[in-house]
Amino acid sequence: MADDTSGDLGIVRLTKAFGDTVAVDDLSLTIPQGSFFALLGPSGCGKTTTLRMVAGLERPTAGAIYLGATDITSTKPYRRPVNTVFQSYALFPHLSVFENVAFGLRRRGVKDVDAQVGQMLDLVELSGYGGRRPNHLSGGQQQRVAVARALINHPSLLLLDEPLGALDLKLRRQMQLELKRIQTEVGITFVHVTHDQEEAMTMADTVAVMNEGRVEQLGSPVELYENPMTTFVANFLGRCNMVDGRVVDRAGDTAVVEVRGHRMAVPSARMHAERDEVHLGVRPEKVSIVLGADAEQVPTSHNRLLGVVEDVSFLGVSTDYTVRLPWGPSFGVFAQNLDRDPRLVPAAEVVLHWAAEHTFALDATEPLEAGIDPDVRLGQVLR
């Protein structure tokens, strides 16, 4: 096979087992050259193990890894045109920023490193910091040094293993934009592993949501959020209202799902279940809320449910309403604070409504709890 490591990253039926535990299960992916790709999923889903196999730090149990036309499955880590940035940064504390960045060049025997190191420090906006030691830098600055050190040898592929996990929220959001800018400027393939949905959706062109060693769904952040194909993906990517329903009509471009006597329209393109028993879902920000006395304001084409306000939380830019449905579950509503209705208080009887095109239906064989972190989002599951 030709020795060509420029091109797409190909993962072909990759499997990794640790004894009886299968961490990565027959995984196949093609990651386009020059893209910013994210492997997103909860702890233990296999994303980091996948990254380590691409880096050469774990040997696959089965399958193959290609970089361009070259099979690198058995290639030693140091012979792969691949560099990794870890959450811990792994900077050399006894070396200056300049020497940390220059380390890879010096190992290759490059004598004149000044120009290349200077370019890298410019790229990560750390010009003038070359003489400092890592312990004199902030966490975000250390992260930039780690990226510069990884990029200076011009790898075909940069792997990012939870790189922002040690940063505080404000700095993490700043670094999300910085990493995206750097990737756009250098144009090489970035593969980012994270459990943070915001990170993946902010930076990546394409996201693969992983669960139990497999990819649940692959697509752009917008596609995954707006049109999830499984309950796990719907719940894992932000908050989601879901209730049980039954398909009563599939004719034409719109299906009809009955939920406790209420008939809901669902676009056929957003029906992801072959069985009639489904989970019907809608995102909280897509739902509008009006007082029951104003029900005539609701467009006749909208899906609707009745309920009673249980809790109201003012969040500044929006208000978070929790509405109890007649048969027990709660429904969340995010309402932008434009014209807040002061009558929408706990115990008020209300109508919830939303456009049919924002509705999706998923296979009900998967538990409604799938994808929800019980410690973080307790109470969001709707039965």
Residue pairs with C-beta under 8 A, 6 or more apart in sequence:
1 69
1 70
1 71
2 69
2 70
3 69
3 70
4 68
4 69
4 70
5 67
5 68
5 69
5 70
5 72
5 80
5 81
5 156
6 33
6 68
6 156
7 33
7 67
7 68
7 69
8 30
8 31
8 32
8 33
8 66
8 68
9 29
9 30
9 31
9 33
9 54
9 65
9 66
9 67
9 157
9 189
9 191
10 29
10 30
10 31
10 64
10 65
10 66
10 67
11 27
11 28
11 29
11 30
11 31
11 50
11 54
11 63
11 65
12 28
12 63
12 64
12 65
12 66
13 26
13 27
13 28
13 62
13 63
13 64
14 24
14 26
14 27
14 28
14 50
14 53
14 60
14 62
14 63
14 64
14 65
15 22
15 24
15 25
15 26
15 27
15 60
15 61
15 62
15 63
16 22
16 23
16 24
16 46
16 49
16 50
16 53
16 58
16 60
16 61
17 23
17 61
22 213
23 46
23 49
23 213
24 46
24 49
24 50
24 53
24 60
24 213
25 46
25 212
25 213
25 214
26 62
26 63
26 214
27 46
27 50
27 63
27 213
27 214
27 215
29 208
29 215
29 218
31 37
31 189
31 191
31 206
32 189
32 206
33 68
33 156
33 189
34 187
34 188
34 189
35 189
35 190
35 205
35 206
36 180
36 183
36 190
36 192
36 203
36 204
36 205
36 206
37 189
37 190
37 191
37 192
37 204
37 205
37 206
37 207
37 208
38 191
38 192
38 193
38 194
38 199
38 200
38 203
38 204
38 206
38 207
38 208
39 47
39 50
39 51
39 191
39 192
39 193
39 194
39 208
39 210
40 47
40 194
40 195
40 196
40 197
40 200
40 207
40 208
40 209
40 210
40 236
41 47
41 195
41 209
41 210
41 211
41 236
42 195
42 211
42 236
42 373
43 195
45 210
45 211
45 212
45 213
46 210
46 212
46 213
46 214
47 193
47 194
47 195
47 210
48 161
48 162
48 193
49 58
50 193
50 210
51 84
51 159
51 161
51 191
51 193
52 58
53 59
53 60
53 65
54 65
54 82
54 157
54 159
54 191
55 77
55 80
55 82
55 84
55 159
56 72
56 75
56 76
56 77
56 80
56 82
57 77
59 74
60 73
63 73
64 71
64 73
65 71
65 72
65 73
66 72
67 80
67 81
67 82
67 156
67 157
68 156
72 80
72 82
81 155
81 156
81 157
82 155
82 156
82 157
82 158
82 159
83 104
83 150
83 151
83 153
83 155
83 157
83 158
83 159
84 150
84 158
84 159
84 160
84 161
85 143
85 146
85 147
85 150
85 158
85 159
85 160
85 161
85 163
86 146
86 161
86 162
86 163
87 161
87 162
87 163
87 164
87 165
87 166
88 166
89 134
89 142
89 143
89 145
89 146
90 146
91 100
91 134
91 142
91 145
91 146
91 149
92 99
92 100
92 103
92 134
93 133
93 134
93 135
94 133
95 103
95 133
95 134
96 130
96 131
96 132
96 133
97 121
97 126
97 129
97 130
97 131
97 132
97 133
97 134
97 137
97 145
98 117
98 121
98 130
98 131
100 134
100 145
100 149
101 117
101 120
101 121
101 130
101 145
101 148
101 149
101 152
102 113
102 116
102 117
102 152
103 149
104 149
104 152
104 153
105 113
105 116
105 117
105 152
105 153
106 113
108 153
110 116
116 152
117 130
117 152
118 127
118 130
120 148
120 149
120 151
120 152
121 127
121 129
121 130
121 148
123 148
123 151
123 182
123 185
123 186
124 144
124 145
124 147
124 148
124 178
124 182
125 144
125 178
126 141
126 144
126 145
126 148
129 137
129 141
129 145
134 142
134 145
137 145
138 171
139 166
139 167
139 168
139 171
140 167
140 171
140 174
140 175
140 178
143 163
143 164
143 167
143 175
144 178
146 163
147 158
147 163
147 179
147 182
150 158
151 158
151 182
151 186
151 188
154 188
155 188
156 188
156 189
157 188
157 189
157 191
158 183
158 188
158 189
158 190
158 191
159 191
159 193
160 179
160 190
160 191
160 192
160 193
161 193
162 193
162 194
162 195
163 175
163 179
163 192
164 172
164 175
164 176
164 194
164 196
164 199
165 194
165 196
167 175
172 199
173 198
173 202
176 198
176 199
176 202
176 203
177 202
179 190
179 192
179 203
180 202
180 203
183 190
183 203
192 199
192 200
192 203
192 204
194 200
197 236
197 237
197 238
200 207
200 221
201 207
201 221
201 224
201 225
201 237
204 221
205 220
206 218
206 219
206 220
207 218
207 219
207 220
207 221
207 224
208 215
208 217
208 218
209 215
209 216
209 217
209 218
209 224
209 232
209 233
209 236
209 237
210 216
211 232
211 236
211 371
216 229
216 230
216 232
216 233
217 224
217 228
217 229
217 230
217 233
224 233
224 237
225 237
225 238
225 283
226 283
227 269
227 270
227 360
228 234
228 237
228 240
228 272
228 281
228 360
228 362
229 272
229 362
230 272
230 362
230 363
230 366
230 370
231 242
231 279
231 362
231 363
231 366
231 367
231 368
231 370
231 371
232 366
232 370
232 371
233 371
234 240
234 242
234 279
234 281
234 360
234 362
234 371
235 242
235 369
235 370
235 371
235 372
235 377
235 380
235 381
236 371
236 372
238 283
239 283
239 284
239 332
239 377
239 380
240 281
240 282
240 283
240 284
240 380
241 281
241 282
241 283
241 284
241 287
241 331
241 332
241 382
242 279
242 280
242 281
242 362
242 368
242 381
242 382
243 259
243 260
243 279
243 280
243 325
243 329
243 331
243 382
243 383
244 259
244 277
244 278
244 279
244 280
244 364
244 368
244 383
245 257
245 258
245 259
245 264
245 277
245 278
245 279
245 280
245 361
246 257
246 258
246 276
246 277
246 278
247 255
247 256
247 257
247 258
247 271
247 273
247 276
247 277
247 278
247 361
248 256
248 257
248 258
248 263
248 276
249 255
249 256
250 256
250 268
250 271
252 268
253 267
253 268
253 269
254 265
254 266
254 267
254 268
254 356
255 265
255 266
255 267
255 268
255 271
255 361
256 263
256 264
256 265
256 266
257 263
257 264
257 266
257 278
257 280
257 361
258 264
259 280
259 305
260 325
260 326
260 327
262 303
262 304
262 305
264 280
264 303
264 356
264 359
265 301
265 303
265 356
265 359
266 280
266 356
266 359
266 360
266 361
267 356
267 357
267 359
270 357
270 359
270 360
270 361
271 278
271 360
271 361
272 360
272 361
272 362
272 363
273 361
273 362
273 363
273 364
274 363
275 363
275 364
275 365
277 364
277 365
278 361
278 362
278 363
278 364
279 361
279 362
279 363
279 364
279 366
279 368
280 359
280 360
280 361
281 359
281 360
281 361
281 362
282 303
282 354
282 358
282 359
282 360
283 358
284 320
284 332
284 333
284 334
285 318
285 334
286 354
286 355
286 358
287 331
287 332
287 333
287 334
287 352
287 353
287 354
288 298
288 333
288 335
288 352
288 353
288 354
289 321
289 323
289 333
289 335
289 344
289 350
289 351
289 352
290 297
290 298
290 341
290 350
290 351
290 353
291 341
291 343
291 344
291 348
291 349
291 350
291 351
292 306
292 348
292 349
292 350
292 351
294 351
295 351
298 304
298 351
298 353
299 353
299 355
301 355
301 356
302 353
302 354
302 355
302 356
303 353
303 354
303 355
303 356
303 359
304 351
304 352
304 353
305 325
305 331
305 351
305 352
305 353
306 325
306 326
306 349
306 350
306 351
306 352
307 323
307 324
307 325
307 326
307 331
307 349
307 350
307 352
308 323
308 324
308 347
308 348
308 349
308 350
309 321
309 322
309 323
309 324
309 344
309 345
309 346
309 347
309 348
309 350
310 322
310 323
310 324
310 330
310 346
311 321
311 322
311 346
312 319
312 320
312 321
312 322
312 344
312 345
312 346
313 319
313 320
313 321
313 322
314 337
316 337
317 336
317 337
318 334
318 335
318 336
318 337
319 334
319 335
319 337
319 340
320 332
320 333
320 334
321 332
321 333
321 335
321 344
322 330
322 331
322 332
322 333
323 330
323 331
323 332
323 333
323 350
323 352
324 330
324 331
325 331
325 382
328 383
329 381
329 382
329 383
330 379
330 382
331 352
331 382
332 380
333 352
344 350
368 381
368 382
368 383
369 381
372 380
372 381
